[in-house]
Amino acid sequence: MLYGRETEASVIDELLATVRSGRSGALVIKGEPGIGKTALLDHAAGRADGIQVIRRSGVPSESELAYAGLHLLLRPALDRTGKLPPPQRRALETALGLTEGQGADALLVGLAVLSLLAEVAEDGPVLCLIDDAQWLDPGSRAALAFAARRLDAEGLALVMATRDEEDAHGLPELTLTGLPSTAAAALLKGSDLTPGQRYRVLAEAQGNPLALIELPAALRQDPHGPGGLPLSSRLQAAFHSQVDHLPAATRTLLLVAAAGEGLDEVLAAATLLGVTAADLRPAETEGLVTTNGQHVRFRHPLIREAVYQRAPISSRLAVHAALAETLTGDHHADRRAWHLAAATVGPDEQVAAELERTARRAALRHGYAAAATAYQRAAALTGHGDETRARRLTLAAESAIEAGDLDRAQELAGEAGALTADRALRSRVIHTQATAHFGRGRYAEAHRLMTEAAELDPALLVRAYQTAWYAGEAQLSEVSVRLAEVLSQGLLDEPVAALARLESAAFARLSGADPAGPSALEQVVAEAEHALAGYPPGLAAMVCGTPLIAGQDAAALRMSTRLVARCHAEGSIGVLPMVLYFQAQAELFHGGRLHAAGAAATTALRLAENTGQHQWAALNTGLLAYLAAIEGDEDGHRGLTADVARSPAVPMQGAMWADWARALLDLGQGRAEAALGRLEALADGPGWYHVSAIRCVPDLVEAAVRSGEPDRARPALARYLRLDQRHLVERCLALLAGDDAEAHYLAALEAGGPAFEQARTRLLYGEWLRRARRRGVAAGQLREALESFERLGAVPWAGRARGELQAAGGLADAPAPDRAAGLTPQERQIVQLAARGLSNKDIAAQLFLSPRTVGYHLYKAYPKLGVASRGELAAVVTRA
């Protein structure tokens, strides 16, 4: 019976009802040891009639083994991996050690977990219960959290119980506190305590159910026991008293069980220590442990901890040595290495080398947190001098960076740097420290360190360019000059040299220091594009984004599209928030496909939030605010810009996108003077070279002309003329030309460009024609502009065009109903992809959802669009 947990039990019951209805959900139950988390999981399992239940617990001895927890959970479903998309299957099987090969991002592993559990749910609703989730290895926790955040319509629930201090990874939480006094008293009802003892137990237990059960026995055994200890220590003392009176052989066997995993290995190691299975019987009689033929289960995790912590160090060393001796074969290599490490006190190069091999295997599977821990322990056991220790600490720091643990990476890099004078190793150490600072938004310090690292390794100048981009114009100019120097000296090998040439040429074009002309820039872009496949994903992402600086949007779109496909195929999901951000900009600036840009930025935002990449979350949020401004969605814009302001790391460009979005919203609604102030601050500010600041110049020109102050836009326009954006340059020149504008308007229209910008040019040209009293020609331009704005969903601009058309004497047709207007953003994304012919599985892989969720949202969209089948989508869904 659950005493005092009616509210919490109702949350569980509601989640089970959700699962039975075909929807999904996740819950993290948090609380101190003994507070009743396991009892709630028992309640969930007991109420899961008609639901498949998968129940597992984290194992302390496996918490440092990459993806060990995931293997434990998914073992019953591994026969279904053949139904997963090939990249997901490879990622999962490699992570779990089922196949050899390079691992994939934890995010792709998480998506594979979601897809695999969704496959299980095809046989009926599924309830996954995970107890002691604090003992799961970091890779398993991250993958499960990623999967849980994407649960939607699979008929699947994931419930994890963990301790108070653990991160819930953004999932719904249920935090357990002590039982109410009436429930605590009811739990003690029937005990043979005296009134004084009863009062003491109630006071010390503080409503903790385990304490209410265990403290009475401890109090009877030791009436004067310490009552001032913290509750967890008091409970451990109670368990100590239950263990201490057991025979020595039984205590030894319990210690082996506390350190090991699996009945066979526990008994094998116990035999080496001179004890047998029969010695477990007293502990079973006391109810401290149970066995099921495969495992020794402690009644409560605190008993396991009490047994291990109570044992003398000599006994622990002997137990770990015995366990290591029993774990033979390659499939036990990682666990054997950790037991050897736990059995070793001083330096031991042989054990350190085994741990380094374990770390290398974990890193290959992208279990970077486990790799960092193994490299760090290997460094501690190193017996061959400071340089070997420094190398292992550097590897630990680099793995910690990959795992997103910036504080740990900084600490490890600091230790390594103090031990080595090796030039190559020092460059890696400093690069790691710079990366940690950059991840926290400390751009000036990150750039200082990256420049220092580049003095040791010139190839790192391409990274220094990235840090300089956020540190300031002076730093960017210095790096560009240095890049040109090392290129002329032949210090960089390909393909890094191709990226260096691209970075140098892009800023030279933007800053006006490019004497070579457009063809030279295009040649450099083409070289970098040709070498794209040779870059690792992180550098390849930088290659994709750099052409946007100099207005080479078509190349940026081609390269980012290729790299997105490569990231999906190879499982390099962690870099996608950056690549998709560049793709979204290229879709906007070159293709003019607003919905495609929004879809890319939305996916990037979700991934960035899931992985704690706050910089890319802020940038993509700012871009989405700009798209909301085009649509005239003031509420959406307001919410998105507030999200940018609340971001833990607000890079300069994220705030710039938000400011540009606000100005565009003002401009679209006729508030030219308000827009002018914002745009002038952007275009003439210290970050004028950022993409959003330089690209806002055409809006600045329009706002300045409408406000009667055209000269305020001329300095920024002089810089903008350096970009290859003829369709917008000619429009700006038209706005400034007065009566001589027509040739420029016609040139702008002839140059083409994205649909939204073409429509704006037609609107401005139509306004100019109407003022010139050429109403018939004006009406034609305005009608085309109106049709484009309506198709794009650019509501304020359509309103302006409609008003101008009526003033020109044209009759505007009533706006065609937008059948897609009622779609949610996710439905719109799914429908757009389905209209292109992608299957549910393909869409799921692209949007990081399960196929069942895709199907659910697709069929919800059909009635909104007025269609009955997938084949009708292409005719009603806009491609913009």
Secondary structure as UniProt FT lines:
FT   TURN            3..4
FT   HELIX           6..20
FT   TURN            21..22
FT   STRAND          25..30
FT   TURN            33..34
FT   HELIX           37..46
FT   TURN            49..50
FT   STRAND          52..57
FT   HELIX           60..62
FT   TURN            63..64
FT   TURN            66..67
FT   HELIX           68..74
FT   HELIX           75..83
FT   HELIX           86..95
FT   TURN            96..97
FT   HELIX           106..121
FT   TURN            122..123
FT   STRAND          126..131
FT   HELIX           133..135
FT   HELIX           138..149
FT   STRAND          156..162
FT   TURN            164..165
FT   TURN            169..170
FT   STRAND          173..175
FT   HELIX           181..188
FT   TURN            189..190
FT   HELIX           195..205
FT   TURN            206..207
FT   HELIX           209..221
FT   TURN            223..224
FT   HELIX           231..244
FT   HELIX           248..259
FT   HELIX           263..272
FT   TURN            273..274
FT   HELIX           277..280
FT   HELIX           281..285
FT   TURN            286..287
FT   STRAND          289..291
FT   STRAND          296..298
FT   HELIX           301..310
FT   HELIX           313..326
FT   HELIX           330..332
FT   HELIX           333..342
FT   HELIX           349..364
FT   TURN            365..366
FT   HELIX           368..380
FT   HELIX           386..402
FT   TURN            403..404
FT   HELIX           406..417
FT   TURN            418..419
FT   HELIX           423..439
FT   TURN            440..441
FT   HELIX           443..456
FT   HELIX           458..460
FT   HELIX           461..471
FT   HELIX           473..488
FT   TURN            489..490
FT   TURN            494..495
FT   HELIX           496..511
FT   HELIX           518..530
FT   HELIX           532..534
FT   HELIX           537..549
FT   TURN            550..551
FT   HELIX           553..570
FT   HELIX           573..575
FT   HELIX           576..586
FT   HELIX           587..591
FT   HELIX           594..611
FT   HELIX           614..631
FT   HELIX           634..646
FT   HELIX           652..668
FT   TURN            669..670
FT   HELIX           672..683
FT   TURN            686..689
FT   HELIX           691..695
FT   HELIX           697..706
FT   TURN            707..708
FT   HELIX           710..713
FT   HELIX           714..720
FT   TURN            721..722
FT   HELIX           726..737
FT   HELIX           738..740
FT   HELIX           742..751
FT   HELIX           755..771
FT   TURN            772..773
FT   HELIX           775..792
FT   HELIX           795..807
FT   TURN            808..809
FT   TURN            819..822
FT   HELIX           825..835
FT   TURN            836..837
FT   HELIX           840..847
FT   HELIX           851..865
FT   HELIX           870..872
FT   HELIX           873..876
//
